[in-house]
Amino acid sequence: MIDPKKIRSAQFLDTYYPLVDGVVTTVHNYAELMNKSAYSCVVTPRPLLEYDDSDKSYEVFRTNSLRAHIAEYSLPMPRFDFKVRRFLENRNLDILHAHSPFAVGPFSASFAKKLGVPSVAGLQGYRKDPDSQVRALL
């Protein structure tokens, strides 16, 4: 059960296990460390391949997604997934943390505003024009 005395955060990213990249590894390590003294959950698209998240020390919510026609990625669609909204509302979150400027970034920023909590963005590996990516989240 979620301890109400601990900080509660949700991490949002556009891809997750079974795919592995630097952002996935960062978010996994971050959620593992957060759960030692707080509460953290991860919101990410459903994988294209079967994958079991039960070995994680944190909750993983797989939101609706569309298959991308490039590589093995799928595009998360949290705006159109009412289950993710209910999931987040029931966690009494203190902060939402986006790790991507794409689909989950704007969703986490707008949903944080709806919940009346702050949102932050950590955009690892996005170098081309970080200013425009940050403005897209606002």
DSSP file (Angstrom, degrees, kcal/mol; ACC not computed):
  #  RESIDUE AA STRUCTURE BP1 BP2  ACC     N-H-->O    O-->H-N    N-H-->O    O-->H-N    TCO  KAPPA ALPHA  PHI   PSI    X-CA   Y-CA   Z-CA
    1    1 A M              0   0    0      0, 0.0     2,-0.4     0, 0.0     0, 0.0   0.000 360.0 360.0 360.0 152.4    0.0    0.0    0.0
    2    2 A I        -     0   0    0      1,-0.1    37,-0.1     2,-0.0     6,-0.1  -0.622 360.0-133.0 -79.2 125.1    1.1    3.6   -0.6
    3    3 A D    >   -     0   0    0     -2,-0.4     3,-1.5     1,-0.1    -1,-0.1  -0.690   8.7-151.5 -78.8 117.9    2.4    5.3    2.5
    4    4 A P  T 3  S+     0   0    0      0, 0.0    -1,-0.1     0, 0.0     4,-0.1   0.641  92.0  63.3 -68.1 -12.1    0.7    8.8    2.6
    5    5 A K  T 3  S+     0   0    0      2,-0.1     2,-0.3    33,-0.0    -2,-0.0   0.613  92.4  79.1 -85.0 -12.1    3.7   10.2    4.5
    6    6 A K  S <  S-     0   0    0     -3,-1.5    32,-0.2     1,-0.1     2,-0.1  -0.659  93.7 -98.4 -97.4 151.6    6.1    9.5    1.6
    7    7 A I        -     0   0    0     30,-0.3    32,-2.7    -2,-0.3     2,-0.5  -0.454  38.9-151.3 -63.7 136.3    6.5   11.6   -1.5
    8    8 A R  E     +a   39   0A   0     30,-0.2    86,-3.3    84,-0.2    87,-1.4  -0.959  20.7 170.6-119.1 121.8    4.6   10.0   -4.4
    9    9 A S  E     -ab  40  95A   0     30,-2.4    32,-1.7    -2,-0.5     2,-0.4  -0.909  23.4-148.2-130.1 156.1    5.7   10.5   -8.0
   10   10 A A  E     -ab  41  96A   0     85,-1.4    87,-3.0    -2,-0.3     2,-0.4  -0.990  12.3-150.9-122.7 133.9    4.9    9.1  -11.4
   11   11 A Q  E     -ab  42  97A   0     30,-3.2    32,-3.4    -2,-0.4     2,-0.4  -0.869  11.3-161.8-103.1 134.2    7.5    8.7  -14.1
   12   12 A F  E     +ab  43  98A   0     85,-2.7    87,-2.8    -2,-0.4     2,-0.3  -0.963  17.8 157.8-120.0 131.2    6.3    9.0  -17.7
   13   13 A L        -     0   0    0     30,-2.0    87,-0.1    -2,-0.4     3,-0.0  -0.984  43.6-125.5-149.6 162.6    8.3    7.7  -20.7
   14   14 A D  S    S+     0   0    0     -2,-0.3    60,-0.3    30,-0.2     2,-0.3   0.581  92.0  20.9 -86.5 -12.3    7.6    6.7  -24.3
   15   15 A T        +     0   0    0     58,-0.1     2,-0.3    60,-0.1    -1,-0.1  -0.986  63.8 166.2-151.6 156.8    9.2    3.2  -24.2
   16   16 A Y    >   -     0   0    0     -2,-0.3     3,-1.7    29,-0.1     8,-0.1  -0.892  36.8  -2.1-156.4-177.5   10.1    0.7  -21.5
   17   17 A Y  T 3  S+     0   0    0      1,-0.3     3,-0.1    -2,-0.3    -1,-0.1  -0.194 109.3  43.1 -49.4 142.9   11.1   -2.9  -21.0
   18   18 A P  T 3  S+     0   0    0      0, 0.0    -1,-0.3     0, 0.0     2,-0.2  -0.988 115.1  64.6 -83.1  -6.5   11.6   -5.2  -22.8
   19   19 A L  S <  S-     0   0    0     -3,-1.7     2,-0.4    53,-0.1    -4,-0.0  -0.559  75.9-157.1 -74.3 144.2   13.3   -2.5  -24.9
   20   20 A V        +     0   0    0     -2,-0.2     2,-0.3    -3,-0.1    -4,-0.1  -0.987  27.5 137.3-129.5 128.4   16.4   -1.1  -23.3
   21   21 A D     >  -     0   0    0     -2,-0.4     4,-2.3    -6,-0.1     5,-0.2  -0.838  66.8 -79.5-147.5-172.7   18.0    2.2  -23.9
   22   22 A G  H  > S+     0   0    0     -2,-0.3     4,-2.3     1,-0.2     5,-0.1   0.877 127.1  49.0 -64.2 -38.7   19.6    4.9  -21.7
   23   23 A V  H  > S+     0   0    0      2,-0.2     4,-2.8     1,-0.2     5,-0.3   0.921 110.9  50.0 -68.0 -43.7   16.2    6.5  -20.7
   24   24 A V  H  > S+     0   0    0      1,-0.2     4,-2.6     2,-0.2    -2,-0.2   0.933 113.2  46.5 -58.9 -47.0   14.7    3.1  -19.8
   25   25 A T  H  X S+     0   0    0     -4,-2.3     4,-2.5     2,-0.2     5,-0.2   0.909 113.0  50.0 -62.8 -43.0   17.7    2.3  -17.6
   26   26 A T  H  X S+     0   0    0     -4,-2.3     4,-2.6    -5,-0.2    -2,-0.2   0.937 113.3  44.9 -60.7 -48.5   17.7    5.8  -16.0
   27   27 A V  H  X S+     0   0    0     -4,-2.8     4,-2.9     2,-0.2     5,-0.2   0.904 112.6  51.4 -66.4 -41.3   13.9    5.6  -15.2
   28   28 A H  H  X S+     0   0    0     -4,-2.6     4,-2.5    -5,-0.3    -1,-0.2   0.954 113.7  43.8 -59.1 -50.2   14.2    2.1  -13.9
   29   29 A N  H  X S+     0   0    0     -4,-2.5     4,-2.5     1,-0.2    -2,-0.2   0.897 114.0  51.5 -62.7 -40.6   17.1    3.0  -11.6
   30   30 A Y  H  X S+     0   0    0     -4,-2.6     4,-2.8    -5,-0.2    -2,-0.2   0.931 111.7  46.0 -61.8 -47.5   15.3    6.2  -10.5
   31   31 A A  H  X S+     0   0    0     -4,-2.9     4,-2.2     2,-0.2    -2,-0.2   0.896 112.1  51.6 -64.8 -40.7   12.1    4.3   -9.6
   32   32 A E  H  < S+     0   0    0     -4,-2.5     4,-0.4    -5,-0.2    -2,-0.2   0.937 114.3  42.9 -60.6 -46.9   14.0    1.6   -7.8
   33   33 A L  H >X S+     0   0    0     -4,-2.5     3,-1.2     1,-0.2     4,-0.6   0.900 112.4  53.3 -67.4 -41.1   15.9    4.2   -5.7
   34   34 A M  H >X S+     0   0    0     -4,-2.8     4,-2.3     1,-0.3     3,-1.3   0.895 102.4  59.0 -59.8 -40.2   12.8    6.3   -5.1
   35   35 A N  H 3< S+     0   0    0     -4,-2.2    -1,-0.3     1,-0.3    -2,-0.2   0.618  91.8  69.4 -70.2 -10.8   10.8    3.3   -3.8
   36   36 A K  H <4 S+     0   0    0     -3,-1.2    -1,-0.3    -4,-0.4    -2,-0.2   0.823 124.9   6.7 -73.2 -29.5   13.4    2.8   -1.0
   37   37 A S  H << S+     0   0    0     -3,-1.3   -30,-0.3    -4,-0.6    -2,-0.2   0.384 136.9  13.9-131.8   0.6   12.3    6.0    0.7
   38   38 A A  S  < S-     0   0    0     -4,-2.3     2,-0.4   -32,-0.2   -30,-0.2  -0.642  84.1 -83.5-149.9-156.6    9.2    7.2   -1.2
   39   39 A Y  E     +a    8   0A   0    -32,-2.7   -30,-2.4    -2,-0.2     2,-0.3  -0.997  40.7 169.5-129.1 134.8    6.7    5.9   -3.8
   40   40 A S  E     -a    9   0A   0     -2,-0.4    19,-0.7   -32,-0.2     2,-0.3  -0.998   8.3-175.4-143.0 141.2    7.2    5.9   -7.5
   41   41 A C  E     -ac  10  59A   0    -32,-1.7   -30,-3.2    -2,-0.3     2,-0.4  -0.909  18.7-133.5-129.1 162.7    5.3    4.4  -10.4
   42   42 A V  E     -ac  11  60A   0     17,-2.4    19,-3.3    -2,-0.3     2,-0.5  -0.962   9.7-161.9-120.5 131.8    6.1    4.3  -14.1
   43   43 A V  E     +ac  12  61A   0    -32,-3.4   -30,-2.0    -2,-0.4    19,-0.2  -0.966  30.4 144.5-113.5 124.2    3.6    5.0  -16.9
   44   44 A T  E     - c   0  62A   0     17,-2.3    19,-2.7    -2,-0.5   -30,-0.2  -0.944  49.3 -79.5-152.7 164.2    4.6    3.7  -20.3
   45   45 A P  E     - c   0  63A   0      0, 0.0    19,-0.2     0, 0.0    20,-0.1  -0.271  53.9 -93.1 -69.5 159.1    3.1    2.2  -23.5
   46   46 A R        -     0   0    0     17,-1.6     2,-0.1    16,-0.1   -30,-0.0  -0.463  48.8-112.4 -64.7 141.2    2.1   -1.4  -23.7
   47   47 A P        -     0   0    0      0, 0.0     4,-0.1     0, 0.0    -1,-0.1  -0.413   8.1-133.1 -76.2 155.0    4.9   -3.5  -25.2
   48   48 A L  S    S+     0   0    0     24,-0.4     2,-0.3    -2,-0.1    25,-0.1   0.791  94.9  49.1 -74.4 -28.1    4.7   -5.1  -28.6
   49   49 A L  S    S-     0   0    0      1,-0.1     2,-0.0     0, 0.0     0, 0.0  -0.765 106.7 -86.7-107.6 156.0    6.0   -8.3  -27.1
   50   50 A E        +     0   0    0     -2,-0.3     2,-0.3   -32,-0.0    -2,-0.1  -0.365  54.6 171.5 -58.7 136.7    4.7  -10.1  -24.0
   51   51 A Y        -     0   0    0     -4,-0.1     2,-0.6   -34,-0.1   -34,-0.0  -0.971  26.9-143.4-152.8 137.1    6.5   -8.7  -20.9
   52   52 A D        -     0   0    0     -2,-0.3     3,-0.4     1,-0.1    -2,-0.0  -0.902  11.8-176.6-106.0 118.2    6.0   -9.3  -17.2
   53   53 A D    >   +     0   0    0     -2,-0.6     3,-1.9     1,-0.2    -1,-0.1   0.362  56.8 104.1 -91.1   3.9    6.6   -6.2  -14.9
   54   54 A S  T 3   +     0   0    0      1,-0.3    -1,-0.2     3,-0.1    -2,-0.0   0.642  68.1  66.7 -67.6 -13.6    5.9   -8.1  -11.7
   55   55 A D  T 3  S+     0   0    0     -3,-0.4    -1,-0.3     2,-0.0     2,-0.2   0.517  81.3 100.1 -83.1  -2.9    9.6   -8.3  -10.8
   56   56 A K  S <  S-     0   0    0     -3,-1.9     4,-0.1     2,-0.2    -3,-0.0  -0.529  71.9-139.4 -82.4 149.2    9.8   -4.5  -10.3
   57   57 A S  S    S+     0   0    0     -2,-0.2     2,-0.3     2,-0.1    -1,-0.1   0.453  88.0  56.3 -83.6  -0.9    9.7   -3.0   -6.9
   58   58 A Y  S    S-     0   0    0    -19,-0.1     2,-0.2   -16,-0.0   -17,-0.2  -0.840  96.1 -93.6-126.7 161.7    7.5   -0.2   -8.2
   59   59 A E  E     -c   41   0A   0    -19,-0.7   -17,-2.4    -2,-0.3     2,-0.5  -0.538  32.3-160.0 -76.2 142.0    4.2   -0.2  -10.1
   60   60 A V  E     -c   42   0A   0     -2,-0.2     2,-0.6   -19,-0.2   -17,-0.2  -0.992   1.9-164.5-122.2 123.4    4.2   -0.1  -13.9
   61   61 A F  E     -c   43   0A   0    -19,-3.3   -17,-2.3    -2,-0.5     2,-0.7  -0.941   7.9-153.0-108.8 121.2    1.1    1.0  -15.7
   62   62 A R  E     -c   44   0A   0     -2,-0.6   -16,-0.1   -19,-0.2     2,-0.1  -0.835  16.1-159.2 -96.0 112.6    1.0    0.2  -19.4
   63   63 A T  E     -c   45   0A   0    -19,-2.7   -17,-1.6    -2,-0.7    18,-0.0  -0.414  31.9 -77.7 -87.8 164.3   -1.2    2.7  -21.2
   64   64 A N        +     0   0    0     13,-0.2    13,-3.3   -19,-0.2     2,-0.3  -0.222  58.3 177.6 -56.2 149.5   -2.8    2.3  -24.6
   65   65 A S  E     -E   76   0B   0     11,-0.3     2,-0.4   -20,-0.1    -1,-0.0  -0.983  28.4-129.6-153.3 161.5   -0.5    2.7  -27.5
   66   66 A L  E     -E   75   0B   0      9,-2.5     9,-3.9    -2,-0.3     2,-0.3  -0.931  35.7-110.1-112.9 139.2   -0.3    2.5  -31.3
   67   67 A R  E     -E   74   0B   0     -2,-0.4     2,-0.3     7,-0.3     7,-0.3  -0.510  29.1-137.8 -69.6 129.9    2.4    0.5  -33.0
   68   68 A A        -     0   0    0      5,-2.2    -1,-0.0    -2,-0.3     5,-0.0  -0.626   9.9-133.3 -82.9 147.7    5.0    2.7  -34.8
   69   69 A H  S    S+     0   0    0     -2,-0.3     2,-0.5     3,-0.1    -1,-0.1   0.366  85.7  78.3 -85.8   7.3    6.1    1.5  -38.2
   70   70 A I  S >  S-     0   0    0      3,-0.2     3,-1.2     0, 0.0    -2,-0.2  -0.962 105.2 -39.5-116.6 134.9    9.7    2.0  -37.3
   71   71 A A  T 3  S-     0   0    0     -2,-0.5     0, 0.0     1,-0.2     0, 0.0  -0.118 101.5 -47.6  53.9-144.1   11.6   -0.5  -35.2
   72   72 A E  T 3  S+     0   0    0      2,-0.1   -24,-0.4    -5,-0.0    -1,-0.2   0.045  97.4 122.0-111.4  23.4    9.9   -2.1  -32.2
   73   73 A Y    <   -     0   0    0     -3,-1.2    -5,-2.2   -26,-0.1     2,-0.4  -0.518  42.9-159.4 -91.1 155.1    8.5    1.1  -30.7
   74   74 A S  E     -E   67   0B   0    -60,-0.3    -7,-0.3    -7,-0.3    -2,-0.1  -0.975  22.1-121.3-128.8 148.7    4.8    1.9  -30.0
   75   75 A L  E     -E   66   0B   0     -9,-3.9    -9,-2.5    -2,-0.4   -29,-0.1  -0.781  28.1-129.9 -91.5 117.5    3.4    5.4  -29.5
   76   76 A P  E     -E   65   0B   0      0, 0.0   -11,-0.3     0, 0.0     3,-0.1  -0.384  17.3-166.5 -67.7 145.1    1.8    5.8  -26.1
   77   77 A M    >   +     0   0    0    -13,-3.3     3,-1.2     1,-0.1   -13,-0.2  -0.451  26.8 151.1-127.3  58.3   -1.7    7.3  -26.1
   78   78 A P  G >   +     0   0    0      0, 0.0     3,-1.7     0, 0.0     7,-0.2   0.804  66.8  67.1 -65.4 -27.6   -2.4    8.3  -22.5
   79   79 A R  G 3  S+     0   0    0      1,-0.3    -2,-0.0    -3,-0.1    25,-0.0   0.803 106.7  41.6 -61.0 -27.2   -4.8   11.1  -23.5
   80   80 A F  G <  S+     0   0    0     -3,-1.2     2,-0.6   -16,-0.1    -1,-0.3   0.146  96.0  90.4-106.3  17.9   -7.3    8.5  -24.8
   81   81 A D    <>  -     0   0    0     -3,-1.7     4,-1.2     1,-0.1     3,-0.5  -0.893  48.0-177.2-120.0 100.4   -6.9    6.0  -22.0
   82   82 A F  H  > S+     0   0    0     -2,-0.6     4,-2.1     1,-0.2     5,-0.2   0.752  81.5  65.1 -70.3 -22.8   -9.3    6.6  -19.1
   83   83 A K  H  > S+     0   0    0      1,-0.2     4,-2.6     2,-0.2    -1,-0.2   0.884  99.6  51.4 -66.1 -37.4   -7.8    3.8  -17.1
   84   84 A V  H  > S+     0   0    0     -3,-0.5     4,-2.5     2,-0.2    -1,-0.2   0.886 108.3  52.3 -67.4 -36.3   -4.5    5.7  -16.8
   85   85 A R  H  X S+     0   0    0     -4,-1.2     4,-2.6     2,-0.2    -2,-0.2   0.939 111.8  45.3 -62.5 -46.3   -6.4    8.7  -15.5
   86   86 A R  H  X S+     0   0    0     -4,-2.1     4,-2.0     2,-0.2    -2,-0.2   0.914 111.7  53.5 -62.6 -43.3   -8.1    6.6  -12.9
   87   87 A F  H  < S+     0   0    0     -4,-2.6     4,-0.3     1,-0.2    -2,-0.2   0.936 113.1  42.6 -55.9 -49.4   -4.8    4.9  -12.0
   88   88 A L  H ><>S+     0   0    0     -4,-2.5     3,-1.4     1,-0.2     5,-0.6   0.894 111.4  53.7 -68.6 -41.0   -3.1    8.3  -11.4
   89   89 A E  H ><5S+     0   0    0     -4,-2.6     3,-0.8     1,-0.3    -1,-0.2   0.849 106.8  53.7 -62.3 -33.4   -6.0    9.9   -9.6
   90   90 A N  T 3<5S+     0   0    0     -4,-2.0    -1,-0.3     1,-0.2    -2,-0.2   0.489  98.0  65.3 -80.6  -3.3   -6.0    7.0   -7.1
   91   91 A R  T < 5S-     0   0    0     -3,-1.4    -1,-0.2    -4,-0.3    -2,-0.2   0.501  92.5-137.6 -97.2  -4.8   -2.3    7.4   -6.3
   92   92 A N  T < 5 -     0   0    0     -3,-0.8   -84,-0.2    -4,-0.3    -3,-0.1   0.938  33.8-159.4  47.6  55.4   -2.6   10.8   -4.6
   93   93 A L      < -     0   0    0     -5,-0.6   -84,-0.2     1,-0.1    -1,-0.1  -0.285  27.4-162.4 -72.2 150.0    0.6   11.9   -6.4
   94   94 A D  S    S+     0   0    0    -86,-3.3     2,-0.3     1,-0.3   -85,-0.2   0.673  76.0   6.9 -98.8 -26.1    2.8   14.8   -5.3
   95   95 A I  E     -b    9   0A   0    -87,-1.4   -85,-1.4    22,-0.2     2,-0.4  -0.987  59.1-143.5-158.4 145.8    4.7   15.3   -8.6
   96   96 A L  E     -bd  10 119A   0     22,-1.9    24,-2.3    -2,-0.3     2,-0.5  -0.950  16.5-161.1-114.3 136.8    4.6   14.0  -12.2
   97   97 A H  E     -bd  11 120A   0    -87,-3.0   -85,-2.7    -2,-0.4     2,-0.4  -0.949   0.7-160.1-125.8 111.2    8.0   13.5  -14.0
   98   98 A A  E     -bd  12 121A   0     22,-2.8    24,-2.7    -2,-0.5   -85,-0.2  -0.744  10.8-174.7 -91.1 135.8    8.1   13.3  -17.8
   99   99 A H  S    S+     0   0    0    -87,-2.8    25,-0.2    -2,-0.4   -85,-0.1   0.107  70.8  49.7-112.1  18.4   11.2   11.7  -19.4
  100  100 A S        -     0   0    0    -88,-0.1    -1,-0.1     2,-0.1    23,-0.1  -0.983  63.9-145.9-155.1 143.2   10.1   12.5  -22.9
  101  101 A P  S    S+     0   0    0      0, 0.0    -1,-0.0     0, 0.0    22,-0.0   0.438  82.5  77.4 -87.2   1.1    8.9   15.6  -24.8
  102  102 A F  S    S-     0   0    0      3,-0.1     3,-0.5     4,-0.0     5,-0.3   0.432 109.3 -30.1 -89.7-134.3    6.6   13.5  -27.0
  103  103 A A  S  > S+     0   0    0      1,-0.2     4,-1.2     2,-0.2     5,-0.1   0.860 137.4  42.2 -56.8 -44.8    3.2   11.9  -26.2
  104  104 A V  H  > S+     0   0    0      2,-0.2     4,-2.6     1,-0.2    -1,-0.2   0.773 105.8  65.1 -78.1 -23.7    3.7   11.4  -22.5
  105  105 A G  H  > S+     0   0    0     -3,-0.5     4,-2.1     2,-0.2     5,-0.2   0.978 106.6  37.8 -63.3 -58.6    5.4   14.7  -21.8
  106  106 A P  H  > S+     0   0    0      0, 0.0     4,-2.5     0, 0.0     5,-0.2   0.873 116.9  54.5 -61.5 -35.4    2.5   17.0  -22.7
  107  107 A F  H  X S+     0   0    0     -4,-1.2     4,-2.7    -5,-0.3     5,-0.2   0.945 108.9  46.6 -62.2 -47.3    0.0   14.5  -21.1
  108  108 A S  H  X S+     0   0    0     -4,-2.6     4,-2.2     1,-0.2    -1,-0.2   0.888 112.9  50.2 -64.9 -37.6    1.9   14.5  -17.8
  109  109 A A  H  X S+     0   0    0     -4,-2.1     4,-1.7    -5,-0.2    -1,-0.2   0.934 115.2  41.9 -65.5 -45.9    2.2   18.3  -17.7
  110  110 A S  H  X S+     0   0    0     -4,-2.5     4,-1.9     1,-0.2    -2,-0.2   0.869 115.2  50.2 -71.0 -35.1   -1.5   18.8  -18.4
  111  111 A F  H  X S+     0   0    0     -4,-2.7     4,-2.3    -5,-0.2    -1,-0.2   0.869 107.5  54.2 -72.0 -34.5   -2.6   16.1  -16.0
  112  112 A A  H  X>S+     0   0    0     -4,-2.2     5,-2.5    -5,-0.2     4,-1.3   0.911 107.7  51.0 -60.8 -41.8   -0.4   17.5  -13.3
  113  113 A K  H  <5S+     0   0    0     -4,-1.7     3,-0.3     1,-0.2    -2,-0.2   0.916 109.3  50.5 -61.8 -42.6   -2.2   20.8  -13.7
  114  114 A K  H  <5S+     0   0    0     -4,-1.9    -2,-0.2     1,-0.2    -1,-0.2   0.895 113.8  44.6 -61.4 -40.8   -5.5   19.0  -13.4
  115  115 A L  H  <5S-     0   0    0     -4,-2.3    -1,-0.2     2,-0.1    -2,-0.2   0.650 111.7-122.5 -77.9 -15.5   -4.3   17.3  -10.2
  116  116 A G  T  <5S+     0   0    0     -4,-1.3    -3,-0.2    -3,-0.3    -4,-0.1   0.822  71.4 120.6  75.9  32.1   -2.9   20.6   -8.9
  117  117 A V      < -     0   0    0     -5,-2.5    -1,-0.3    -6,-0.1   -22,-0.2  -0.869  66.5 -97.3-123.6 158.8    0.6   19.2   -8.5
  118  118 A P        -     0   0    0      0, 0.0   -22,-1.9     0, 0.0     2,-0.4  -0.317  31.5-154.8 -71.9 157.8    3.9   20.2  -10.0
  119  119 A S  E     -d   96   0A   0    -24,-0.2     2,-0.3   -22,-0.0   -22,-0.2  -0.981   8.1-170.7-130.3 147.3    5.4   18.6  -13.1
  120  120 A V  E     -d   97   0A   0    -24,-2.3   -22,-2.8    -2,-0.4     2,-0.4  -0.900  10.0-147.3-130.0 160.7    9.0   18.3  -14.1
  121  121 A A  E     -d   98   0A   0     -2,-0.3     2,-0.5   -24,-0.2   -22,-0.2  -0.996   9.3-173.8-132.8 130.0   10.7   17.1  -17.3
  122  122 A G        -     0   0    0    -24,-2.7     2,-1.1    -2,-0.4    -2,-0.0  -0.943  10.2-167.4-120.2 106.5   14.1   15.4  -17.6
  123  123 A L    >   -     0   0    0     -2,-0.5     3,-1.0     3,-0.1     2,-0.3  -0.673   7.3-170.8-103.3  82.0   14.9   15.0  -21.3
  124  124 A Q  T 3   +     0   0    0     -2,-1.1  -101,-0.1   -25,-0.2     3,-0.1  -0.532  69.3   6.1 -73.5 131.0   17.8   12.6  -21.4
  125  125 A G  T 3  S+     0   0    0     -2,-0.3     2,-0.8     1,-0.2    -1,-0.2   0.506  89.6 122.0  82.1   4.7   19.5   12.3  -24.8
  126  126 A Y    <   +     0   0    0     -3,-1.0    -1,-0.2     1,-0.2    -3,-0.1  -0.860  24.0 148.6-103.2 103.2   17.5   15.0  -26.7
  127  127 A R        +     0   0    0     -2,-0.8    -1,-0.2     2,-0.1    -2,-0.0   0.688  41.4  84.3-110.0 -21.9   20.1   17.4  -28.0
  128  128 A K  S    S-     0   0    0      1,-0.2    -1,-0.1     2,-0.1    -2,-0.0   0.927 116.9 -13.8 -58.2 -57.5   18.9   18.9  -31.3
  129  129 A D    >>  +     0   0    0      1,-0.1     4,-1.5     2,-0.0     3,-0.5  -0.568  66.2 172.3-145.6  76.9   16.8   21.8  -29.9
  130  130 A P  H 3> S+     0   0    0      0, 0.0     4,-2.3     0, 0.0     5,-0.2   0.809  76.2  62.2 -61.1 -30.6   16.1   21.3  -26.2
  131  131 A D  H 3> S+     0   0    0      1,-0.2     4,-2.4     2,-0.2     5,-0.2   0.924 105.6  44.8 -62.0 -43.9   14.4   24.8  -25.9
  132  132 A S  H <> S+     0   0    0     -3,-0.5     4,-1.7     1,-0.2    -1,-0.2   0.845 111.7  53.9 -69.8 -31.6   11.6   23.9  -28.3
  133  133 A Q  H  X S+     0   0    0     -4,-1.5     4,-0.7     2,-0.2    -1,-0.2   0.895 110.4  46.0 -67.8 -38.7   11.1   20.6  -26.7
  134  134 A V  H >X S+     0   0    0     -4,-2.3     3,-1.0     1,-0.2     4,-0.8   0.915 110.5  53.1 -68.9 -42.9   10.7   22.2  -23.3
  135  135 A R  H >< S+     0   0    0     -4,-2.4     3,-0.8     1,-0.3    -1,-0.2   0.852 101.9  60.7 -60.2 -33.6    8.3   24.8  -24.7
  136  136 A A  H 3< S+     0   0    0     -4,-1.7    -1,-0.3     1,-0.2    -2,-0.2   0.789 102.2  52.8 -64.7 -26.2    6.2   22.0  -26.1
  137  137 A L  H <<        0   0    0     -3,-1.0    -1,-0.2    -4,-0.7    -2,-0.2   0.711 360.0 360.0 -79.8 -20.4    5.7   20.7  -22.6
  138  138 A L    <<        0   0    0     -4,-0.8    -1,-0.2    -3,-0.8    -2,-0.2   0.481 360.0 360.0 -82.3 360.0    4.4   24.1  -21.3
